[in-house]
Each structure stands twice: as structure tokens, then as C-alpha cells.
């Protein structure tokens, strides 16, 4: 009878100590990161179409167009592996994505100077797709941030941290953040001109 009680008590302890929840949450983090990568890939696939739509109208805006193309090229060269995330790799990925975001912002500003471009249905559809993609990226990043927070709580807070330190040996993951230049830009209030 005592052995049975010990076994039941052990099972209860092990099921509530994180032996399953920590790896499950690590899988959630990996899936959330994969979704961010998926949305960035979608954006990168849309950029050539946007550039070609704009370039027909704004041939002399080559500097901005080549900046977008260059930023997209850099983005496609950096990949994140969920099993090999370091703060440095995450920072270079974020920086490349931030550079592409800034280049796309300049490209969208060009459309203000070309009324015939703004009136083109193809450009409007492409712009709507790009805006939708940016929203999806934001949602995916928010989910990733939340999944990292939950994972880090499991590996750092008692009692699941005891299980982690005894059996699993996961380290807390670096949290998503924007590059320093982008953070500085984001902290400035936008100019509104009428």
C-alpha cells in the first residue's frame, strides 16, 4: 500500500512540476518563431512586385528602389533556426527586417508624389497586401513575445525551474526587441503635416 501511495504521489509531483509543460512551451516558442519567419517571407515575396509596380512610374527614384531591393536581399540571407537562437543572431535578423521596413516606408512615401501610381488598382492592391502583411508580422511577433515570456517563466520560476535545472537544462531565451536605431526612431513622435 505504501508503494502505491509513493507511486501516485510521485506521478502527481512529476505531472505538475514542468516535466511536460517546459518542452511543450519550448515547442510553442519554436512555432511562434516559425510564424514570424513565415510572415517575413511573405513580405519579402511581395516586395519585388511592389518595386516593379512603382518603378514604372518613378524611374528616377532609383536610389529608393535599389535600397528596397538591397534590404530585401539582406533579409533573405539571414535565417533563424529555433534551436540555435543567440542574442546576436536575433539582433542581426531584427536589424535586417527593420532596414526593410524603413526602405518600404520610403517606397510608400514615393507614391505621394505620383498621383497616377496611387490611382493604379494593382498598386493599391499590392499596398493593401503589404499593409496586411505588416499587421500579420505584428501579431506574429506579439505571439512570439508572449510564448517566450511563458517559457522563461517555466524555466526560471519555482517549482518548474527545479525540474528544469535537474532534468531539462533549458536556458531562458532572449526576448524579441527592435534594433537600437529603430527604437530611437520609434520613440520620436511622428510629424503630422496638413
Backbone as JSON Lines, residues from 0, in Angstrom:
{"i":0,"aa":"X","n":[0.81,-1.19,0.0],"ca":[0.0,0.0,0.0],"c":[0.86,1.26,0.0]}
{"i":1,"aa":"X","n":[1.95,1.24,0.78],"ca":[2.84,2.4,0.86],"c":[3.51,2.67,-0.48]}
{"i":2,"aa":"X","n":[3.88,1.6,-1.2],"ca":[4.48,1.77,-2.52],"c":[3.49,2.43,-3.48]}
{"i":3,"aa":"X","n":[2.23,2.03,-3.39],"ca":[1.2,2.6,-4.26],"c":[1.03,4.08,-3.99]}
{"i":4,"aa":"X","n":[1.02,4.47,-2.74],"ca":[0.89,5.87,-2.38],"c":[2.11,6.66,-2.87]}
{"i":5,"aa":"X","n":[3.27,6.08,-2.73],"ca":[4.5,6.73,-3.19],"c":[4.48,6.92,-4.71]}
{"i":6,"aa":"X","n":[4.02,5.91,-5.43],"ca":[3.95,6.0,-6.89],"c":[2.93,7.07,-7.31]}
{"i":7,"aa":"X","n":[1.79,7.09,-6.69],"ca":[0.76,8.09,-7.02],"c":[1.28,9.49,-6.69]}
{"i":8,"aa":"X","n":[1.9,9.62,-5.53],"ca":[2.45,10.92,-5.13],"c":[3.54,11.36,-6.13]}
{"i":9,"aa":"X","n":[4.39,10.44,-6.53],"ca":[5.46,10.76,-7.5],"c":[4.89,11.19,-8.84]}
{"i":10,"aa":"X","n":[3.86,10.48,-9.3],"ca":[3.22,10.82,-10.57],"c":[2.6,12.21,-10.48]}
{"i":11,"aa":"X","n":[1.92,12.5,-9.39],"ca":[1.33,13.83,-9.21],"c":[2.4,14.93,-9.2]}
{"i":12,"aa":"X","n":[3.48,14.67,-8.51],"ca":[4.57,15.65,-8.44],"c":[5.16,15.87,-9.84]}
{"i":13,"aa":"X","n":[5.44,14.8,-10.55],"ca":[6.08,14.92,-11.87],"c":[5.16,15.57,-12.91]}
{"i":14,"aa":"X","n":[3.86,15.34,-12.8],"ca":[2.96,15.94,-13.79],"c":[2.75,17.42,-13.55]}
{"i":15,"aa":"X","n":[3.01,17.9,-12.36],"ca":[2.8,19.33,-12.09],"c":[4.09,20.1,-11.95]}
{"i":16,"aa":"X","n":[5.21,19.46,-12.2],"ca":[6.49,20.12,-11.96],"c":[7.13,20.67,-13.23]}
{"i":17,"aa":"X","n":[6.52,20.51,-14.36],"ca":[7.07,21.08,-15.57],"c":[7.74,20.1,-16.5]}
{"i":18,"aa":"X","n":[7.77,18.85,-16.14],"ca":[8.46,17.86,-16.98],"c":[7.83,17.79,-18.37]}
{"i":19,"aa":"X","n":[6.53,18.08,-18.47],"ca":[5.87,18.13,-19.77],"c":[5.66,19.56,-20.24]}
{"i":20,"aa":"X","n":[5.33,20.45,-19.32],"ca":[4.97,21.81,-19.73],"c":[6.16,22.6,-20.28]}
{"i":21,"aa":"X","n":[7.35,22.36,-19.78],"ca":[8.52,23.11,-20.28],"c":[8.8,22.74,-21.74]}
{"i":22,"aa":"X","n":[8.92,21.46,-22.09],"ca":[9.13,21.14,-23.51],"c":[7.97,21.56,-24.41]}
{"i":23,"aa":"X","n":[6.74,21.46,-23.9],"ca":[5.59,21.91,-24.69],"c":[5.68,23.41,-24.97]}
{"i":24,"aa":"X","n":[6.07,24.18,-23.97],"ca":[6.18,25.62,-24.17],"c":[7.35,25.94,-25.09]}
{"i":25,"aa":"X","n":[8.42,25.16,-25.03],"ca":[9.54,25.36,-25.96],"c":[9.07,25.12,-27.39]}
{"i":26,"aa":"X","n":[8.22,24.15,-27.59],"ca":[7.65,23.91,-28.91],"c":[6.78,25.08,-29.35]}
{"i":27,"aa":"X","n":[6.05,25.69,-28.42],"ca":[5.25,26.88,-28.73],"c":[6.14,28.03,-29.17]}
{"i":28,"aa":"X","n":[7.25,28.21,-28.5],"ca":[8.21,29.27,-28.87],"c":[8.73,29.03,-30.29]}
{"i":29,"aa":"X","n":[9.11,27.78,-30.56],"ca":[9.62,27.45,-31.9],"c":[8.56,27.69,-32.97]}
{"i":30,"aa":"X","n":[7.32,27.32,-32.68],"ca":[6.25,27.53,-33.65],"c":[5.97,29.02,-33.86]}
{"i":31,"aa":"X","n":[6.02,29.79,-32.8],"ca":[5.79,31.24,-32.92],"c":[6.9,31.89,-33.73]}
{"i":32,"aa":"X","n":[8.12,31.46,-33.54],"ca":[9.24,31.98,-34.33],"c":[9.08,31.6,-35.8]}
{"i":33,"aa":"X","n":[8.64,30.39,-36.05],"ca":[8.41,29.95,-37.43],"c":[7.34,30.81,-38.1]}
{"i":34,"aa":"X","n":[6.32,31.22,-37.34],"ca":[5.28,32.08,-37.91],"c":[5.82,33.47,-38.24]}
{"i":35,"aa":"X","n":[6.7,33.99,-37.41],"ca":[7.33,35.29,-37.73],"c":[8.11,35.15,-39.03]}
{"i":36,"aa":"X","n":[8.9,34.11,-39.13],"ca":[9.69,33.87,-40.34],"c":[8.78,33.73,-41.55]}
{"i":37,"aa":"X","n":[7.66,33.04,-41.39],"ca":[6.7,32.86,-42.47],"c":[6.15,34.21,-42.94]}
{"i":38,"aa":"X","n":[5.8,35.08,-42.01],"ca":[5.24,36.38,-42.38],"c":[6.31,37.28,-43.02]}
{"i":39,"aa":"X","n":[7.54,37.21,-42.53],"ca":[8.61,37.98,-43.17],"c":[8.88,37.47,-44.59]}
{"i":40,"aa":"X","n":[8.77,36.17,-44.77],"ca":[8.94,35.59,-46.12],"c":[7.84,36.09,-47.04]}
{"i":41,"aa":"X","n":[6.63,36.15,-46.53],"ca":[5.51,36.66,-47.33],"c":[5.78,38.1,-47.77]}
{"i":42,"aa":"X","n":[6.28,38.89,-46.84],"ca":[6.6,40.29,-47.16],"c":[7.71,40.35,-48.2]}
{"i":43,"aa":"X","n":[8.74,39.55,-48.01],"ca":[9.86,39.55,-48.96],"c":[9.41,39.12,-50.35]}
{"i":44,"aa":"X","n":[8.44,38.23,-50.43],"ca":[7.92,37.81,-51.72],"c":[7.09,38.91,-52.39]}
{"i":45,"aa":"X","n":[6.44,39.75,-51.59],"ca":[5.64,40.83,-52.14],"c":[6.48,42.01,-52.63]}
{"i":46,"aa":"X","n":[7.64,42.21,-52.03],"ca":[8.46,43.39,-52.33],"c":[8.83,43.5,-53.81]}
{"i":47,"aa":"X","n":[9.28,42.44,-54.49],"ca":[9.61,42.6,-55.91],"c":[8.42,43.1,-56.74]}
{"i":48,"aa":"X","n":[7.22,42.62,-56.42],"ca":[6.03,43.08,-57.14],"c":[5.78,44.55,-56.88]}
{"i":49,"aa":"X","n":[5.96,44.98,-55.65],"ca":[5.77,46.38,-55.3],"c":[6.81,47.26,-56.01]}
{"i":50,"aa":"X","n":[8.06,46.81,-55.98],"ca":[9.13,47.58,-56.64],"c":[8.85,47.7,-58.13]}
{"i":51,"aa":"X","n":[8.43,46.62,-58.77],"ca":[8.19,46.71,-60.2],"c":[6.98,47.6,-60.51]}
{"i":52,"aa":"X","n":[5.97,47.59,-59.63],"ca":[4.82,48.46,-59.84],"c":[5.21,49.93,-59.71]}
{"i":53,"aa":"X","n":[6.04,50.24,-58.74],"ca":[6.46,51.62,-58.52],"c":[7.47,52.06,-59.57]}
{"i":54,"aa":"X","n":[8.37,51.17,-59.96],"ca":[9.46,51.57,-60.86],"c":[8.96,52.05,-62.22]}
{"i":55,"aa":"X","n":[7.82,51.52,-62.66],"ca":[7.26,52.01,-63.92],"c":[6.87,53.46,-63.86]}
{"i":56,"aa":"X","n":[6.44,53.93,-62.71],"ca":[6.0,55.31,-62.55],"c":[7.13,56.22,-62.07]}
{"i":57,"aa":"X","n":[8.05,55.68,-61.33],"ca":[9.06,56.52,-60.68],"c":[10.46,56.08,-61.05]}
{"i":58,"aa":"X","n":[10.76,56.12,-62.33],"ca":[12.06,55.64,-62.8],"c":[13.23,56.41,-62.21]}
{"i":59,"aa":"X","n":[13.04,57.69,-61.94],"ca":[14.16,58.46,-61.42],"c":[14.32,58.33,-59.9]}
{"i":60,"aa":"X","n":[13.49,57.52,-59.24],"ca":[13.63,57.26,-57.81],"c":[14.45,55.99,-57.59]}
{"i":61,"aa":"X","n":[15.49,55.83,-58.39],"ca":[16.29,54.6,-58.37],"c":[16.94,54.35,-57.02]}
{"i":62,"aa":"X","n":[17.34,55.41,-56.33],"ca":[18.02,55.23,-55.04],"c":[17.11,54.51,-54.05]}
{"i":63,"aa":"X","n":[15.88,54.94,-53.96],"ca":[14.94,54.3,-53.04],"c":[14.62,52.89,-53.49]}
{"i":64,"aa":"X","n":[14.4,52.71,-54.78],"ca":[14.09,51.38,-55.29],"c":[15.24,50.4,-55.07]}
{"i":65,"aa":"X","n":[16.46,50.87,-55.32],"ca":[17.61,49.97,-55.09],"c":[17.81,49.73,-53.6]}
{"i":66,"aa":"X","n":[17.46,50.7,-52.75],"ca":[17.54,50.5,-51.3],"c":[16.59,49.41,-50.83]}
{"i":67,"aa":"X","n":[15.38,49.4,-51.39],"ca":[14.41,48.36,-51.04],"c":[14.92,46.99,-51.52]}
{"i":68,"aa":"X","n":[15.42,46.96,-52.73],"ca":[15.93,45.7,-53.29],"c":[17.1,45.18,-52.46]}
{"i":69,"aa":"X","n":[17.99,46.07,-52.08],"ca":[19.16,45.68,-51.27],"c":[18.71,45.19,-49.89]}
{"i":70,"aa":"X","n":[17.77,45.9,-49.26],"ca":[17.28,45.48,-47.95],"c":[16.61,44.12,-48.03]}
{"i":71,"aa":"X","n":[15.84,43.89,-49.08],"ca":[15.18,42.59,-49.25],"c":[16.22,41.48,-49.41]}
{"i":72,"aa":"X","n":[17.29,41.78,-50.15],"ca":[18.35,40.81,-50.36],"c":[19.01,40.44,-49.03]}
{"i":73,"aa":"X","n":[19.26,41.43,-48.19],"ca":[19.87,41.16,-46.88],"c":[18.95,40.31,-46.02]}
{"i":74,"aa":"X","n":[17.66,40.61,-46.08],"ca":[16.69,39.86,-45.29],"c":[16.69,38.4,-45.7]}
{"i":75,"aa":"X","n":[16.76,38.14,-46.97],"ca":[16.7,36.75,-47.44],"c":[17.95,35.96,-47.1]}
{"i":76,"aa":"X","n":[19.05,36.64,-46.76],"ca":[20.3,35.96,-46.43],"c":[20.37,35.54,-44.96]}
{"i":77,"aa":"X","n":[19.51,36.12,-44.13],"ca":[19.55,35.82,-42.69],"c":[18.37,34.95,-42.33]}
{"i":78,"aa":"X","n":[18.66,33.8,-41.77],"ca":[17.6,32.91,-41.32],"c":[17.8,32.61,-39.83]}
{"i":79,"aa":"X","n":[16.72,32.3,-39.17],"ca":[16.78,31.93,-37.77],"c":[16.44,30.47,-37.62]}
{"i":80,"aa":"X","n":[17.25,29.77,-36.87],"ca":[16.98,28.38,-36.54],"c":[16.53,28.36,-35.09]}
{"i":81,"aa":"X","n":[15.37,27.82,-34.83],"ca":[14.8,27.83,-33.48],"c":[15.71,27.15,-32.46]}
{"i":82,"aa":"X","n":[16.53,26.21,-32.9],"ca":[17.41,25.51,-31.98],"c":[18.74,26.22,-31.77]}
{"i":83,"aa":"X","n":[18.97,27.28,-32.53],"ca":[20.26,27.96,-32.46],"c":[20.07,29.47,-32.36]}
{"i":84,"aa":"X","n":[19.17,29.91,-31.47],"ca":[18.92,31.33,-31.33],"c":[19.9,31.9,-30.31]}
{"i":85,"aa":"X","n":[20.66,32.87,-30.76],"ca":[21.53,33.61,-29.86],"c":[21.09,35.06,-29.91]}
{"i":86,"aa":"X","n":[21.39,35.83,-28.89],"ca":[21.03,37.25,-28.94],"c":[21.63,37.95,-30.16]}
{"i":87,"aa":"X","n":[22.83,37.56,-30.57],"ca":[23.48,38.19,-31.73],"c":[22.75,37.88,-33.03]}
{"i":88,"aa":"X","n":[22.39,36.6,-33.22],"ca":[21.66,36.21,-34.44],"c":[20.29,36.86,-34.47]}
{"i":89,"aa":"X","n":[19.62,36.92,-33.33],"ca":[18.31,37.54,-33.25],"c":[18.43,39.03,-33.57]}
{"i":90,"aa":"X","n":[19.48,39.68,-33.07],"ca":[19.68,41.1,-33.34],"c":[19.95,41.36,-34.82]}
{"i":91,"aa":"X","n":[20.77,40.54,-35.47],"ca":[21.04,40.76,-36.9],"c":[19.78,40.52,-37.73]}
{"i":92,"aa":"X","n":[18.96,39.55,-37.33],"ca":[17.7,39.3,-38.02],"c":[16.76,40.49,-37.87]}
{"i":93,"aa":"X","n":[16.63,40.98,-36.63],"ca":[15.77,42.13,-36.38],"c":[16.25,43.36,-37.12]}
{"i":94,"aa":"X","n":[17.56,43.58,-37.18],"ca":[18.11,44.74,-37.87],"c":[17.8,44.68,-39.36]}
{"i":95,"aa":"X","n":[18.0,43.53,-39.96],"ca":[17.71,43.38,-41.39],"c":[16.23,43.62,-41.66]}
{"i":96,"aa":"X","n":[15.36,43.09,-40.82],"ca":[13.92,43.3,-41.01],"c":[13.55,44.77,-40.8]}
{"i":97,"aa":"X","n":[14.2,45.43,-39.82],"ca":[13.96,46.85,-39.59],"c":[14.4,47.7,-40.76]}
{"i":98,"aa":"X","n":[15.55,47.34,-41.36],"ca":[16.03,48.07,-42.54],"c":[15.04,47.93,-43.69]}
{"i":99,"aa":"X","n":[14.48,46.74,-43.87],"ca":[13.49,46.55,-44.92],"c":[12.23,47.36,-44.63]}
{"i":100,"aa":"X","n":[11.82,47.4,-43.37],"ca":[10.65,48.19,-43.01],"c":[10.86,49.67,-43.33]}
{"i":101,"aa":"X","n":[12.05,50.19,-43.01],"ca":[12.33,51.6,-43.3],"c":[12.35,51.86,-44.81]}
{"i":102,"aa":"X","n":[12.95,50.95,-45.56],"ca":[13.01,51.11,-47.02],"c":[11.61,51.07,-47.62]}
{"i":103,"aa":"X","n":[10.77,50.18,-47.11],"ca":[9.4,50.12,-47.61],"c":[8.63,51.39,-47.26]}
{"i":104,"aa":"X","n":[8.91,51.96,-46.1],"ca":[8.27,53.23,-45.73],"c":[8.62,54.33,-46.71]}
{"i":105,"aa":"X","n":[9.9,54.38,-47.12],"ca":[10.32,55.38,-48.12],"c":[9.63,55.11,-49.45]}
{"i":106,"aa":"X","n":[9.52,53.85,-49.8],"ca":[8.88,53.5,-51.06],"c":[7.41,53.91,-51.06]}
{"i":107,"aa":"X","n":[6.73,53.7,-49.96],"ca":[5.33,54.11,-49.87],"c":[5.2,55.63,-49.93]}
{"i":108,"aa":"X","n":[6.18,56.33,-49.39],"ca":[6.15,57.8,-49.44],"c":[6.28,58.3,-50.88]}
{"i":109,"aa":"X","n":[6.98,57.56,-51.7],"ca":[7.12,57.95,-53.11],"c":[5.75,58.02,-53.78]}
{"i":110,"aa":"X","n":[4.85,57.14,-53.37],"ca":[3.54,57.12,-54.02],"c":[2.8,58.44,-53.84]}
{"i":111,"aa":"X","n":[3.14,59.2,-52.79],"ca":[2.51,60.51,-52.59],"c":[2.85,61.47,-53.73]}
{"i":112,"aa":"X","n":[4.02,61.3,-54.33],"ca":[4.47,62.19,-55.4],"c":[3.97,61.77,-56.78]}
{"i":113,"aa":"X","n":[3.34,60.62,-56.85],"ca":[2.9,60.11,-58.15],"c":[1.42,59.77,-58.08]}
{"i":114,"aa":"X","n":[0.54,60.76,-58.32],"ca":[-0.91,60.5,-58.22],"c":[-1.38,59.37,-59.13]}
{"i":115,"aa":"X","n":[-0.78,59.24,-60.33],"ca":[-1.22,58.18,-61.23],"c":[-0.87,56.8,-60.65]}
{"i":116,"aa":"X","n":[0.21,56.72,-59.84],"ca":[0.57,55.47,-59.2],"c":[-0.45,55.13,-58.11]}
{"i":117,"aa":"X","n":[-0.83,56.13,-57.33],"ca":[-1.81,55.9,-56.27],"c":[-3.15,55.46,-56.84]}
{"i":118,"aa":"X","n":[-3.46,55.9,-58.06],"ca":[-4.74,55.55,-58.67],"c":[-4.72,54.16,-59.31]}
{"i":119,"aa":"X","n":[-3.55,53.61,-59.53],"ca":[-3.43,52.3,-60.18],"c":[-3.94,51.2,-59.25]}
{"i":120,"aa":"X","n":[-4.9,50.43,-59.73],"ca":[-5.54,49.4,-58.91],"c":[-4.53,48.34,-58.47]}
{"i":121,"aa":"X","n":[-3.61,47.97,-59.35],"ca":[-2.6,46.97,-58.99],"c":[-1.73,47.43,-57.84]}
{"i":122,"aa":"X","n":[-1.34,48.7,-57.88],"ca":[-0.52,49.24,-56.79],"c":[-1.32,49.27,-55.49]}
{"i":123,"aa":"X","n":[-2.57,49.7,-55.58],"ca":[-3.4,49.76,-54.37],"c":[-3.58,48.36,-53.76]}
{"i":124,"aa":"X","n":[-3.82,47.38,-54.61],"ca":[-3.97,46.01,-54.11],"c":[-2.68,45.52,-53.45]}
{"i":125,"aa":"X","n":[-1.57,45.81,-54.1],"ca":[-0.28,45.4,-53.57],"c":[0.01,46.1,-52.24]}
{"i":126,"aa":"X","n":[-0.32,47.4,-52.18],"ca":[-0.12,48.15,-50.95],"c":[-1.0,47.59,-49.83]}
{"i":127,"aa":"X","n":[-2.24,47.23,-50.16],"ca":[-3.13,46.63,-49.16],"c":[-2.57,45.29,-48.67]}
{"i":128,"aa":"X","n":[-2.02,44.5,-49.59],"ca":[-1.4,43.22,-49.21],"c":[-0.22,43.45,-48.28]}
{"i":129,"aa":"X","n":[0.58,44.45,-48.6],"ca":[1.76,44.76,-47.79],"c":[1.33,45.25,-46.4]}
{"i":130,"aa":"X","n":[0.33,46.09,-46.34],"ca":[-0.18,46.56,-45.04],"c":[-0.73,45.4,-44.23]}
{"i":131,"aa":"X","n":[-1.45,44.5,-44.88],"ca":[-1.96,43.32,-44.19],"c":[-0.84,42.45,-43.67]}
{"i":132,"aa":"X","n":[0.22,42.32,-44.47],"ca":[1.37,41.54,-44.05],"c":[2.05,42.16,-42.85]}
{"i":133,"aa":"X","n":[2.19,43.49,-42.86],"ca":[2.79,44.17,-41.7],"c":[1.96,43.92,-40.45]}
{"i":134,"aa":"X","n":[0.65,43.91,-40.58],"ca":[-0.21,43.61,-39.43],"c":[-0.01,42.17,-38.97]}
{"i":135,"aa":"X","n":[0.11,41.24,-39.91],"ca":[0.35,39.84,-39.55],"c":[1.68,39.68,-38.85]}
{"i":136,"aa":"X","n":[2.69,40.41,-39.32],"ca":[4.01,40.36,-38.67],"c":[3.9,40.83,-37.24]}
{"i":137,"aa":"X","n":[3.16,41.91,-37.02],"ca":[2.98,42.43,-35.66],"c":[2.31,41.4,-34.77]}
{"i":138,"aa":"X","n":[1.26,40.77,-35.27],"ca":[0.56,39.74,-34.49],"c":[1.5,38.57,-34.2]}
{"i":139,"aa":"X","n":[2.26,38.14,-35.2],"ca":[3.18,37.02,-35.01],"c":[4.26,37.37,-33.99]}
{"i":140,"aa":"X","n":[4.79,38.59,-34.06],"ca":[5.81,39.0,-33.07],"c":[5.21,39.04,-31.67]}
{"i":141,"aa":"X","n":[3.97,39.53,-31.54],"ca":[3.33,39.56,-30.22],"c":[3.15,38.16,-29.66]}
{"i":142,"aa":"X","n":[2.77,37.21,-30.51],"ca":[2.62,35.83,-30.06],"c":[3.97,35.24,-29.65]}
{"i":143,"aa":"X","n":[5.0,35.57,-30.39],"ca":[6.34,35.09,-30.05],"c":[6.8,35.66,-28.71]}
{"i":144,"aa":"X","n":[6.59,36.95,-28.52],"ca":[6.96,37.6,-27.26],"c":[6.25,36.92,-26.09]}
{"i":145,"aa":"X","n":[4.97,36.66,-26.25],"ca":[4.2,36.01,-25.19],"c":[4.68,34.58,-24.94]}
{"i":146,"aa":"X","n":[4.98,33.84,-26.0],"ca":[5.43,32.46,-25.81],"c":[6.8,32.41,-25.14]}
{"i":147,"aa":"X","n":[7.67,33.36,-25.46],"ca":[8.98,33.42,-24.78],"c":[8.78,33.75,-23.3]}
{"i":148,"aa":"X","n":[7.89,34.69,-23.02],"ca":[7.62,35.04,-21.62],"c":[7.14,33.81,-20.85]}
{"i":149,"aa":"X","n":[6.21,33.05,-21.42],"ca":[5.7,31.87,-20.74],"c":[6.78,30.81,-20.56]}
{"i":150,"aa":"X","n":[7.6,30.62,-21.6],"ca":[8.69,29.65,-21.5],"c":[9.68,30.07,-20.43]}
{"i":151,"aa":"X","n":[10.11,31.33,-20.46],"ca":[11.07,31.82,-19.48],"c":[10.52,31.72,-18.06]}
{"i":152,"aa":"X","n":[9.22,31.96,-17.9],"ca":[8.61,31.78,-16.58],"c":[8.73,30.34,-16.11]}
{"i":153,"aa":"X","n":[8.52,29.4,-17.01],"ca":[8.61,27.98,-16.64],"c":[10.03,27.59,-16.24]}
{"i":154,"aa":"X","n":[11.03,28.09,-16.97],"ca":[12.4,27.67,-16.66],"c":[13.05,28.49,-15.55]}
{"i":155,"aa":"X","n":[12.4,29.57,-15.13],"ca":[13.02,30.43,-14.13],"c":[12.28,30.49,-12.79]}
{"i":156,"aa":"X","n":[11.0,30.1,-12.75],"ca":[10.2,30.26,-11.55],"c":[9.93,28.9,-10.91]}
{"i":157,"aa":"X","n":[10.09,28.85,-9.62],"ca":[9.86,27.65,-8.83],"c":[8.39,27.26,-8.9]}
{"i":158,"aa":"X","n":[8.0,26.02,-8.96],"ca":[8.76,24.79,-8.84],"c":[9.28,24.23,-10.17]}
{"i":159,"aa":"X","n":[8.74,24.74,-11.3],"ca":[9.17,24.17,-12.59],"c":[10.65,24.43,-12.86]}
{"i":160,"aa":"X","n":[11.21,25.48,-12.3],"ca":[12.64,25.74,-12.52],"c":[13.49,24.65,-11.88]}
{"i":161,"aa":"X","n":[13.0,24.03,-10.81],"ca":[13.74,22.93,-10.21],"c":[13.8,21.74,-11.17]}
{"i":162,"aa":"X","n":[12.67,21.44,-11.77],"ca":[12.64,20.35,-12.74],"c":[13.56,20.66,-13.91]}
{"i":163,"aa":"X","n":[13.51,21.89,-14.37],"ca":[14.38,22.29,-15.47],"c":[15.85,22.13,-15.11]}
{"i":164,"aa":"X","n":[16.23,22.58,-13.93],"ca":[17.65,22.5,-13.56],"c":[18.09,21.06,-13.29]}
{"i":165,"aa":"X","n":[17.16,20.2,-12.88],"ca":[17.53,18.81,-12.62],"c":[17.53,17.94,-13.88]}
{"i":166,"aa":"X","n":[16.55,18.15,-14.76],"ca":[16.37,17.22,-15.88],"c":[16.57,17.83,-17.27]}
{"i":167,"aa":"X","n":[16.05,19.01,-17.5],"ca":[15.95,19.52,-18.87],"c":[17.08,20.46,-19.26]}
{"i":168,"aa":"X","n":[17.5,21.3,-18.37],"ca":[18.64,22.21,-18.58],"c":[18.43,23.24,-19.69]}
{"i":169,"aa":"X","n":[17.19,23.72,-19.86],"ca":[16.94,24.81,-20.8],"c":[17.4,26.13,-20.19]}
{"i":170,"aa":"X","n":[17.84,27.02,-21.04],"ca":[18.19,28.37,-20.6],"c":[17.08,29.31,-21.02]}
{"i":171,"aa":"X","n":[16.95,30.4,-20.29],"ca":[15.97,31.41,-20.67],"c":[16.32,31.94,-22.05]}
{"i":172,"aa":"X","n":[15.31,32.2,-22.85],"ca":[15.51,32.66,-24.23],"c":[15.54,34.19,-24.27]}
{"i":173,"aa":"X","n":[16.3,34.75,-25.21],"ca":[16.3,36.21,-25.35],"c":[14.96,36.68,-25.88]}
{"i":174,"aa":"X","n":[14.51,37.8,-25.36],"ca":[13.22,38.34,-25.78],"c":[13.37,39.15,-27.06]}
{"i":175,"aa":"X","n":[12.32,39.18,-27.85],"ca":[12.29,39.94,-29.11],"c":[12.39,41.42,-28.78]}
{"i":176,"aa":"X","n":[13.15,42.14,-29.58],"ca":[13.3,43.58,-29.4],"c":[13.63,44.18,-30.76]}
{"i":177,"aa":"X","n":[13.51,45.48,-30.88],"ca":[13.88,46.14,-32.13],"c":[15.31,46.63,-32.03]}
{"i":178,"aa":"X","n":[15.93,46.86,-33.17],"ca":[17.31,47.35,-33.21],"c":[17.36,48.74,-32.58]}
{"i":179,"aa":"X","n":[18.54,49.13,-32.09],"ca":[18.7,50.4,-31.38],"c":[18.28,51.59,-32.23]}
{"i":180,"aa":"X","n":[18.68,51.6,-33.52],"ca":[18.3,52.73,-34.38],"c":[16.8,52.8,-34.6]}
{"i":181,"aa":"X","n":[16.19,51.63,-34.75],"ca":[14.74,51.6,-34.95],"c":[14.02,52.03,-33.67]}
{"i":182,"aa":"X","n":[14.55,51.62,-32.52],"ca":[13.95,52.01,-31.25],"c":[14.0,53.53,-31.09]}
{"i":183,"aa":"X","n":[15.15,54.11,-31.44],"ca":[15.29,55.57,-31.36],"c":[14.29,56.26,-32.27]}
{"i":184,"aa":"X","n":[14.16,55.75,-33.48],"ca":[13.2,56.32,-34.44],"c":[11.77,56.19,-33.94]}
{"i":185,"aa":"X","n":[11.45,55.04,-33.36],"ca":[10.09,54.78,-32.88],"c":[9.72,55.65,-31.68]}
{"i":186,"aa":"X","n":[10.71,56.09,-30.92],"ca":[10.43,56.9,-29.74],"c":[10.13,58.35,-30.07]}
{"i":187,"aa":"X","n":[10.48,58.78,-31.29],"ca":[10.19,60.15,-31.7],"c":[8.75,60.22,-32.19]}
{"i":188,"aa":"X","n":[8.01,61.26,-31.77],"ca":[6.63,61.38,-32.27],"c":[6.64,61.68,-33.78]}
{"i":189,"aa":"X","n":[5.71,61.11,-34.52],"ca":[5.67,61.37,-35.96],"c":[5.24,62.79,-36.26]}
{"i":190,"aa":"X","n":[5.8,63.32,-37.36],"ca":[5.39,64.65,-37.8],"c":[4.08,64.54,-38.56]}
{"i":191,"aa":"X","n":[3.18,65.45,-38.28],"ca":[1.91,65.47,-38.99],"c":[1.84,66.79,-39.74]}
{"i":192,"aa":"X","n":[1.74,66.68,-41.08],"ca":[1.66,67.88,-41.91],"c":[0.33,67.88,-42.66]}
{"i":193,"aa":"X","n":[-0.3,69.04,-42.69],"ca":[-1.55,69.18,-43.43],"c":[-1.36,70.1,-44.6]}
